[in-house]
Amino acid sequence: MKIGLVPVNVGVASVDAMLGLAVAAEDLGFESVWTFEHVVVPVDYQSKYPYSMDGKMGATPETNFVDPLIALSAVATATKKIRLGTGVNILPQTNPLYLAKQAASLDFVSGGRFMLGVGIGWLAEEFSALGVPFERRGPRFNDYVEAMRKVWSGDVVEHEGEFVKWSGFKSHPTPVQDPFPLVIGGHKGRAYQRVARYGNGWFAPSAAVDQVSAMLKDLDEVCRAEGRDRSTIEISTMWVPAIESSEVIAQYEAIGVDRLIVPLQFLGEGNPIDHLKKLADDVL
């Protein structure tokens, strides 16, 4: 079982603290560090955060959200082997050509350690601030992924979609990894179809083995309909040791989960590196 940590880029007081955490994670044997993304945090918003009871995310407008790709680029220069993932970046609200270029470049500078996690987003107010329509973000996501894959191929890009029309160019460097790992997050709406059609991995938004087990049955059904072997999809999900003990890891393995990602905010107060050392002793 791979054990990762999230988020390395949120609520950090300094770059030294962020890099110190990542270096400690690598030294202790953690497999990966992940980021969260919000370009802005509205002072007030009507959109409902789908992963909390009150519909609000656990961050204030003053919380430091270091841009994920910049944060992971800094982490890449300070580390040698730990893998780097976005969990997840909001694809439909960004420029897909810039993101394709940045993702390939980050995989290049990290020596093939980057995993691009993407989702469709939930915060309409953030889309509005960026000047991007919130409506039909699902079809926009699909078009963007198909177009970005062509950019990463290194071949001449020809793409005629509803949202992206590209022709007659190449973009280098291409990702070091082939195929470049695209991790798709979410479980609402057509998320399973996107995972089955486009994903090298799935970031399951859950923190309980029973929930993940039920969602994997749904994903299996969609994969069969799409002609996809689910074993070719790397499964990652949240794991909170304070809620589920390390004994549950075997249950996650049994249902086909490949990676457990521990939310740092649930490890307790105080020095986070001390908590990482304890977690490494108990689990790794």
C-alpha positions, -999 to 999 in steps of 0.1 A, spaced: 0 0 0 13 35 -9 8 61 17 6 98 7 0 131 25 -23 161 17 -22 191 14 14 202 14 5 237 0 -24 249 22 -21 268 54 17 269 52 33 297 70 65 298 49 83 281 20 107 266 45 79 250 64 64 236 32 97 222 19 107 209 54 75 189 55 80 174 21 116 165 28 107 149 61 79 130 44 104 117 18 130 108 45 104 89 65 93 68 35 60 83 25 53 77 -12 37 110 -22 26 145 -13 -5 161 -27 -20 196 -30 -54 212 -29 -64 240 -53 -85 271 -50 -74 303 -68 -97 323 -46 -117 317 -15 -149 339 -16 -157 359 16 -192 345 11 -205 318 -12 -238 300 -20 -222 270 -36 -223 239 -15 -190 221 -7 -199 184 -13 -176 169 13 -188 185 45 -221 185 64 -225 222 64 -216 227 28 -185 249 36 -149 240 30 -125 241 59 -105 272 48 -110 309 54 -104 335 27 -71 343 45 -58 308 43 -26 304 23 -34 284 -9 0 283 -26 -6 275 -63 -3 237 -66 21 236 -96 44 262 -81 43 245 -47 52 211 -63 79 226 -85 95 239 -53 91 205 -36 106 188 -67 138 208 -64 141 199 -27 134 162 -30 146 132 -51 121 104 -51 88 113 -35 59 115 -59 40 147 -65 3 150 -71 -25 175 -74 -56 164 -55 -72 179 -74 -68 209 -98 -100 223 -112 -96 217 -149 -126 235 -165 -117 268 -150 -82 270 -164 -66 274 -198 -60 238 -209 -30 246 -231 -12 264 -203 -20 235 -179 -8 209 -204 25 228 -208 29 233 -171 21 197 -162 46 183 -188 72 208 -176 67 197 -140 70 161 -149 102 170 -168 118 190 -139 109 164 -113 123 135 -133 89 118 -139 74 121 -105 43 142 -112 6 130 -112 -19 155 -125 -51 151 -105 -81 170 -120 -118 175 -113 -147 195 -125 -150 218 -95 -179 229 -73 -174 266 -65 -194 286 -89 -181 319 -74 -146 309 -83 -155 302 -119 -172 336 -120 -140 353 -107 -120 337 -134 -145 346 -161 -153 310 -170 -189 296 -173 -198 272 -145 -225 256 -166 -215 226 -188 -182 223 -170 -184 185 -174 -184 185 -212 -157 212 -211 -136 190 -189 -139 161 -213 -129 182 -243 -99 197 -224 -86 162 -214 -88 149 -250 -70 180 -263 -43 179 -236 -35 143 -243 -27 153 -279 -3 181 -265 15 155 -244 19 131 -274 47 153 -289 30 151 -323 14 179 -343 -17 188 -324 -50 187 -344 -81 190 -322 -115 203 -332 -138 201 -301 -167 222 -287 -145 242 -264 -110 237 -279 -99 242 -314 -61 237 -319 -42 231 -351 -7 229 -365 16 231 -334 38 210 -311 46 215 -274 78 202 -258 90 189 -235 66 161 -234 61 143 -200 88 119 -189 62 93 -180 44 75 -208 15 73 -203 14 105 -182 -7 98 -151 -40 117 -152 -59 112 -119 -95 121 -120 -114 131 -88 -150 130 -77 -179 106 -76 -209 128 -85 -227 130 -119 -206 115 -147 -173 112 -126 -172 74 -130 -175 77 -168 -147 102 -169 -125 79 -148 -133 49 -171 -127 69 -203 -98 91 -195 -82 83 -161 -50 65 -153 -61 69 -117 -91 78 -95 -90 100 -64 -120 87 -44 -135 114 -22 -140 93 9 -126 86 43 -141 52 51 -135 17 36 -172 9 34 -179 40 14 -150 33 -10 -161 -3 -14 -196 8 -25 -182 34 -49 -158 9 -64 -188 -13 -73 -203 16 -91 -170 23 -109 -167 -14 -118 -202 -13 -135 -192 18 -155 -159 3 -165 -176 -28 -178 -200 -6 -199 -170 14 -213 -150 -18 -220 -123 -8 -195 -105 -31 -171 -107 -14 -137 -74 -30 -126 -57 -6 -150 -69 23 -129 -48 33 -98 -72 39 -69 -63 65 -43 -85 76 -14 -83 96 18 -75 77 50 -78 93 85 -59 72 110 -77 88 139 -110 74 126 -98 41 111 -69 23 126 -40 9 106 -57 -25 108 -81 -14 81 -53 -11 56 -57 -47 47 -94 -41 40 -85 -13 16 -60 -36 -2 -86 -63 -5 -110 -41 -23 -83 -29 -47 -72 5 -33 -36 13 -42 -29 44 -23 -41 59 10 -37 97 13 -36 111 49 -51 146 55 -25 164 75 -51 185 94 -64 154 111 -30 144 126 -34 167 155 -20 200 169 16 209 172 46 202 150 34 183 119 68 166 115 64 150 149 31 136 138 46 123 106 73 105 125 47 88 147 26 78 116 57 64 99 65 43 130 30 31 133 22 24 96 52 24 73 
